[in-house]
Amino acid sequence: MTDLLVTNGRVVTQNPERDVVEDGAVAVSGDRIEAVGKTADLQADYDADRVLDADGGAVIPGLINAHTHVSDILLRGAFAADRGLYDWLYNVKRPGVLAMTPEEHEVAADLYCVEAIQSGVTTFVENDTEVVWDGWDAIEAKLDAYDRAGIRSVYGAGFADDPSDEAFRTLLADIQTRNPGVDHPRADHFTVDTETALAEVEALIETYHGSAGGRQSVWPAPIVLATSTARGLREAYRLAEEYDVMTTTHVAEAEVEEQGVALSSVEYLRNVGYLGDRALLGHCVQVDAADVRLLARTDTRVAHNYMANMRLATGYAPIVAMLDAGVTVGLGTDNSNLNDTVNPLSDARAAAAGHKGYHRDPGVVPAQRAFDMITVEGARAIRRGDDLGSIEPGKQADLAVVDLNYPHLTPCPDPVFALVNGAQGFEVETVLCAGDLVMHDREVLTLDGPLDDLLTDASAAAEAVVERAGIE
């Protein structure tokens, strides 16, 4: 007996041929896709416990957000001034997130998951860059929220194990003088010795990796090169190999990170043993052709955070060159108070258009390539290409149904073109993860309580955090 049959859809398979099955259906048994084909054929062959009528909508793989930060969703709108990366990071984001209580982290996680589900996301990679190793209360609060939400999460356990870079510390002190009223955290508040960092990350992996019915993953995540030792980076990659996970870090985001150094960030990571197919590098904006060849040769994966790079004016990552060289690239929405949404469809549209303009070439990022970065290539970027990212028999039943019956999506001869260039995210009406229904008719079924209550709680928590941190 088949558990579920999704019928009468335009099934965007994202299989190797990128087939779109018109009047298509998907049969789901347990947490797996059992069959894909024409509705009439699957209705004849499969007797399902439940039938969901897609009513002509696009049935797509659950979207994959390859790089994001969850807790700072409560800092949306907390500042109006134009700020560069380090100004924003150390005068707004870091003070705000470090001021949050475990209960506020949980509210942020609940809000994030609801928005992500409503955008069609079934998998996201969180980079928790404000981990303070004096207890797991905030971490556990968020992981509990992800478990309840019913979608897949990768928790990147961030750590900083090198407080010795005097030039970097001086730079931060100079930046923080802009807002002396902000409760700036001390460097040693979130910096720990290498042994402690690695032991805590390993304990988190052993405790939580594979939990939530297999939907929860934990990765070691050295935050940035400036606050990471060579040993910390090398051991993070070793842990990834030992536990069959990945590791992620932020690389070459701002020009200041590359100035006055003999090695590029990518070359340095090669030298210390961090490049390879278990490494997912966020940003990679300030990289050159030699770096791109290194990434391709080592099969290192990249998370492109287009909207955040534009908002902070850090520049255009050479994603077109990476894709042409065979580098696996996923798309991330990055910070929830920079983007300011967690909607991969809107980011795919912006990235596709932006790179066309930057390269003066309308053919560099076609709609299919942009859609790949949030589905099948996003899955490969996190080493889940075998079971996520496309609608094929045997893969996990992570699906979304997008209503195409809107004026802005009409006519719609090519659903992929429409999804990238026309859809805004609110058209997602149904989401399944591991075969379980997590949203139907825009109602998030896994939400613990009324949505209005969550929005009220999140607004109140946000106001308290901003006031407590002294953010201007």
N, C-alpha and C positions, 0 to 999 in steps of 0.2 A: 504494500500500500504506500503510495506516494503521499507525503505530508501536505504539500502545497503545490498548486499549479498557478503560475502567473500567466494570464492569457491576453490575447488581443493587443499586444504591444509591438512597438518597433524596437526589436531587441538589438542594441548596439553591443555586439559581442566583445569587441576588442581582441578577438583571436588573431593569430598571425596574418590572416587574410583581411582582417578588419571588416568582416562580414556584418551586414545589417539585415536582420531577418524581419521582413515586413509581415504584418499579421502573425507575429511570432509569439512563442510561449517558452516558459522555463519551468521545468519540473524540479522540485526540491525534495530531497529525502534526508531527514536529520539535518546536519549542518552543511550538507554538500549539494551541489548542483548535479542532478541526475541526468537531465537531458535538455537539449535546446533544439527547437525546430518550429515548424508551422503550428499554429494553434489547432487546426483541425487534426493534424497528425498526433499531437501529444494528447489531445482530449480523447482520441480513439485508443491510444496505447496506455494511458495512465489514469488510474482511478484515484483521485486525490481526496484527502480529508477536507481540504479547504481550497477554494478557488478565489484568486484575486484578479479582477478584471482591470487591466491597465487602460482600457478604453482609448486605445490609439496613442497613448503616451509612450515616451521613450523609456525603455527598460535598460538601465546602464549598470556597470559595475559600481559598487560602493566606492566613493571617492577617497583618495589617500592624500593626507596633508603631511608632507615629508619633513616639515620643520615648523614648530610653533611653540609659543610660550603661553601658558594657561592663566596663571594667577593674576597677571597684570591686566586682565580684562576689566577688573574693578577700577583701573586708572583711566579708563576711557574719558576723554574730555576734561581731564584734570589739569591740563595746561594748554595755553593758547599760543605761547611764544614759539617762534621758529627756533628749533634746536638741532644741532648736529648730533652725531651718534653718541659721543662720550658725554656731551652736555645733557642729552636726554637720558642716557643710561644712568649716570651717576647723580643727577639732580632730580630725576623723576622716577624712573622705573625701579632702580635698586632700592632707594630709600622707601618707596611705597610698598614694594613686595616684602621687604624685610620687616616692615612694621605690622604686617598682617598676622592675625591670630590663626590657629588651626581652623577655627570655625569659619573665619573669613576666607581662608584658602578653599574650604569645602564649598562655600557658597559660590566662589569664583568657578570652581570645577563644575558644579551643577549648571551654572549659567553657560559656561563654555560648551558643555556637552549638548545642551538643548539647541544652542545655535548651530553647532556642528551637524547634529542630526538633521535639523531643518534645512541644512545646505547640502545634504546627501552624503556627508562624510561617515565612513564606517571605520576608518583607521587614521590615527594621528600620532605623530612623534613629538612628544613634549620634551623641550630642553629646559630643565629646572635649574636655572643658573643662580638661584639664591638659596641653595641648600645650606642650612646651618646644622652642623653635626653635633647638636646637643640634645638630640632626641628625634624620634620619627613621627611626632604627633601630626605635623602639617602634611608630611608625605603620606601617612596612612589615611588622613582625612580625604586627600585628593584621590588616592587609589580606591578608596571605598566608593567615592562618587563615580569614578569611571566604571567600576564593577556594576553599580546600580544602573548606569546609563545603558549598558548592554552593547557597547561598541568596543572596538579594539584600541588599546592604548599602548604606546611604547613610552615608558618613563625613562628619560635620559637623566641619570643621577649625576648632576653637575658637581664638580669639585675644583677648587683652586689650591694648589699645593706649593706655590712659589711666590712669597711676598717680597722677594729680594730685589726685584727690578726697580732700582731707585729712580730711574728716568720716568718709568711708568707711574710710580707713586707721586712724583713731583707733578707730572701732567694732571693727574686726577685732583691733587690739591689745588692746582691753579684753576681747574674747571669748576670745582665746588665752591670757590669764592663767589661765583655769580649769585648763588642763593644761600647766603649764610644762615638763613632761618630754617633750612631743611635739616632734618635729623639725619645727617650723613653717617652711615655705618663706618666703623673703623675697618681697616683692611684685615686686621686679625680676627674680625668678627665672623668672616666667612672663609678665611684661609686656614687650612689645617696641614699638618705634616703628611708626607706622602703615604706613610704606612697606615695612618688613621683613615685617610681618604679611601685607599684601596680596600682596606678591611671593611669599611662601612658599605661601600658599593658592592663588594662581594656578598656581604650579609643580605643586602637588599635583593640581589639576584637570587640567592638561595631561598629567600623567604617568599618573594612575590612573582618571580618569573614563571610564567605558565599558569598563574592563578586566574580566577574569574573564568573558569572553564576553558582555559587556554587563550583567552582574549587579552591577557595582560602580559607585557614584556618589560624587562628592565635591562638597560644598557649603561655601561660606564660612559661618562660624558665630561671629560676635561673641558672647562668652560672656554677659555681662549688661550692662545699660545703665550701671551704676556704673563699669565698667572699660572702656567703649568711648567713643571720640570720635565726635562727630557725623559727621566725615569717614569714620571707619572703618565706621560703619553705612551711610552713603550709598554708599560704594565697594563694600561687600559686596553691596548690592542691585544695583549696576551690574555687578559680576562675574557675579552670577546671571543677569542679562539677557544679558550678552555670551556666556556659555557655555551658555545654555539649561538652567540648573539652578535650584535654589532656594537660599534662605538661611534660617537658623534662629537664634533666640536665646531666652534666658529672660526673661520679661516679667512684672512685677507679681506675683511669687510671694508675697512677704512684705509685711506692712503697713509695715515700716520703709522699704521702697523707695518708698512713695508719700507718706510723711509730710513736711510742710514744703516741698512743691514746688508751684509755681504751675500746672504742667502735669501731667496724668496721663502715665504711661508711654506709653500708646497715642497720646495727643495729641502727645507729643514725637516719637515715631517717625513720625507723619504729617508733622510739621514738617520733619524732617531727610531725608525721602524714603525711608523704609524700609518703609512699608506698601504692600501690593499683593499680587497673586496669586502672587508668587514668595517671599513671606515666610510662614514657619511659626513662630508664636509659641508657645513652651512656657509652660504654666501659665495666665496671665491670670486669676489669682484675684482680685486687688484691682482690679477694673474696674467701672465703673458703666454706666448705660444709654446715656450719650453715647458711651462707649468702644465699646460693643456696636454702636451704629449706625455708628461709624467703621469697625469691622472688616467689617461687612456691606457698607457702601458701597464699600470699597476691595477687596473680595474677598480680604482677608487671612485666612489659614487658622490654626487653633488646634489645638495638641496638648494634650489634657486628661489630666492625670496624677493621677487621682483618689486612688489608694492612697498615693502619696508625699505628697500634700497632707494626707491624713488622718493619716498617721504623724507628720508634722511639725507638725500642728495649725495649718496656715497658713490653713485655711478652705475654703469651698465656692466654686469658680469658678462664675459664672452661666451654666453651659452650657445650661440650659433656655432662657434668654433668647436666647443665641447661636443655638441651633438654630431657635428660633421666628423669629428675624430673618433666617435664611438663611445664617448663617456656617457654613462647612465645618469640621467638627470631627472629628479623629481621636483615638484613645485611645492613650496611651503608658503603659508600665509604669515608666518613669523609672529611678531608681537600683536596681541589683541588690542593694544592701545596705540598702535602705530598704523595699522592697516586701514581701517579699524574693524574689519570683519574677519570671520574665519571661514569665508566662502571661497573654495577653490575655483568654482566656475567664474566668478568675477575676476579673480587673479589670472586665470588662464586667458581670459579676454584681454586684460590689460597687458600681460606679457607678450602675447602674440602681436598686438598692435604696436606696442612700444618698440620691440626689436625690429619690426619692419621699418618704423620711422628712423630709428637710430642707424640702421644699416642702409637706408635709402633703397631698400629692396623689398617689394611686397611679397616675395616668395619665401623669405627665410624661415618663418614660423607659421606654416599653414594651420588651419583649425585642427586637423588630425594630429599634428605633432604636439600642439598645445594640449589637446585632450589626452594624449598619451601620457603626458607628464603628471597628470592627476589620476591616472588609472594604471595601465599596464607598466609604464616606465616608473611610475611612483612605487609600484610593488617591487620591481627589480631593484630600485634604489635602496630599499630596506631588506633586500634578500628574501622577499616573499613572492617572487614571480611565479613559483610553482603552484601557489594556492590562492593568490589574490590578484586583483587587477583586471580580470577578464571574466566573461560569462562563458565557461566551458565545462563540460561534464568532468566531475571529479574535483573541481575547485570549490572553495568555500562559498556558501550561499550568501554572499554580501552583495545586495542589490539595492537600487533605488529606482523609483518610478517617477518620471518628470512629466507633468501635464504640459502638453504642447498646444493646448487649445486656448491660446491667447492671441490677441491682435499682434503683439510684437514678435510672435513666433509663427506668424502666418504670412505667406505660404511657407512650407517647410519640406522642400524636396530632399534635403540632406540633414538628418537630425544632428550629426556631429557639428556641422557648420552652425546650425541654430543654437546648439548648446553652448558653444564657445563664443559666438558673436552676438547672440540675442538673449539667452537666458540670464536671469539675474539672481537665481537661487531660490526665490520664494515659490517657484513652480514645482519644487520637489514635494511630492505628496505622500509617498510611501517609502519606507526604508526597512530593509532586513539585514541583520548581521548574524552570521552563523546559523542561518535558517530561521531565526527568531524575529518576529515583527516588533520593531522598536518605534516606528511611527506609521500611522495610517490616517489618511485624510487630514494631514498636517498636525495631528495630535500626537505628541510624544508620549508613548504608552508607558515608558519606563520612568517618567518623572514622578518623584515622590511628593505629591501634593499639587495644588492648583498652580498654573503658570504665573498668574498674577501675584501670588504670594512670593514666588521666587524672585520676580522682578522687583517687588517691594523690598525684600530682604537684601538683594544685591545693591540696590540704590542706597539703602541705609548703611550697609557695610562699606560701600565705596566712599561715602561722605565721611565716615568715621576714620577710615584709613588715611585719606588725604589730609584731614585735620591733624591726626596723630603724627604723621610724617612731616608736617609743615611744608607740603608741596605748594608752590606758588603757581 
